[in-house]
Amino acid sequence: MSKKSNSLVYSTEFGRLCPECEKPHNNCTCNADSVPEGDGIVRISLDTKGRKGKGVTLIKGILLASGDLKKLAKELKQKCGVGGAVKNECIEIQGDHRDLLVKLLEQKNFKVKRSGG
């Protein structure tokens, strides 16, 4: 015999809800500490699109949980002496710091490649 769940799965106020924590999918904390999948290669590139010509160094492909990714981003920002953010499992560092970031991440035993120009 199957047991029916009385949990709410859709709300007109929030949209789809997580059946486990009953929070909106955007704010779900059930899988917050899951490690993203990838090939294990960290890619560093420079991006200026949508930033009025300002350059931002993007670091993609780091296979860490979100909490550890934020700690790493904070450390990298401090070493570069600039600001930045973590968005969609991608670390953004303000300015062009690709050479320094490659060295710092290789010291932390990451396999690093420069991508883009």
ABEGO torsion letter per residue (X at the ends): XBBBBABBABBAAAEBBBAAAGBBAAABAAAAABBBBEAGBBBBBBBABGAGGBBBBBBBGBBBBAAAAAAAAAAAAAAAGBBEBBBGGBBBBBEBAAAAAAAAAAAAGBBBBBBEX
